[in-house]
Amino acid sequence: MNSSVILQCKQLTKRFKQGDLDVSVLKGVDFAINEGERVAIMGSSGSGKSTLLHLLGGLEKPTSGEVILEGVNLNKVRQAKLSKLRNRSLGFIYQFHHLLGEFNVLENVSMPALIGGDSVAQAKLKAEEILRRVGLEHRAKHKPGELSGGERQRVAIARALINKPKCILADEPTGNLDSKTAESIYQLMLELNQELKISFLIVTHDIELANRMDRVLHMVDGLIVDE
């Protein structure tokens, strides 16, 4: 594997069976993302984009094929090692921020660091630093319900970044935002990509966002058809 390749899949397939229903969602997907690269995946609903992201993130197992993260085949490691690798090397951003309403911003952002084994004091320092980077240090003690949609998404980005992952997997990160707020999120992701050399793999319907990526992959009926 090329040393600059962070995340790769080979002949990835996924089928869902339920009773008489047998649906083939991914039909042999091959691609790789390099260190610091920004890649968008576009396609109509049902083309397999979100399923692909879940498999690449080790959140689901493929029916066949391989997912390789920093040289490790995710299908061949035990759950404990997979969880540790995912926590260290990947960050996740979703269309819905998935912040925990009972915890404040600082606590939400700290969680991946605590799960990764940092002390409370270490996690707090890291969270404060990353909140400064996303311009939300003044919101550290607020609960998610007290924030705007754009602020909540910035918190979600900060949480994804706290362990300084190699790659961010983002599923429609601007899908719920108005155009002005979406623009600020684009700019933030581009700055972080350039400053920290983090790769971004973004599933999106947003042509504006896709056009700012290094590559755009198009998915049709479970396959990447062109770039």
C-alpha positions, 0 to 999 in steps of 0.5 A: 500500500502506498505510504501516503494512503490513509484509507482504502477499500478493495472490492467492497460489497454489502448485501442486506437480507431480510426474509425474502428481501435480498438487496445488494447496496454496494457491488464492488467498490475500490478507492483510496484516500491519501493523506491530506486529501479532500474527496467528495462522494455524490449520488442520488439517495439509495446509491450506497453513499452512507453505507460506504461511509459506515463500512469505511468507518468500521461501523458495519462489516462488509459482505465481502472485500476489505477496508484498510485503515493505516495499513490495518485490515479492519475485517481482521482485527478484534472489536477492542482493537478496531474501536481503539484504531477508529477512535485514534485515526478517524473522526465522524461528522453527521448531518445531525450533530448527535451531541448529548443534550445533558452535557455542555459543549466542553464535555461533548468535545472531550468525550472521544479523548476520554474514551481514548484514555486521556485523563479528565485534565488532558481531555479538557485541555485538548477540548479547549484548544480545539474549541478555540480553533473552531471559534467556540471557546466562549460557548464551552459551558453552554448546552447544545440546546442553547446553540444555533445550528451552525454552532452545534455543527462546529461543536460536532467538528471539534469533537471529531478533531479532538484526537487529531485523526488522520481522516474525517468521514462526514455524512451531509455535514452542511445538509441542515444549514442555511447557505451562509452558515454552510459557507462558514462550515466549508471554510472551517473544514478547508482551513483545518484540512490545510493546517492539520493535513487531515483527510476529508471524505464527505458524502454530500448533495451540495455541489458548492462543497463538492467543487471545493474538494480535490476529487469528486466520486460519483456513486450510481447503484452501488458502484463508483462510476467515474471521478 
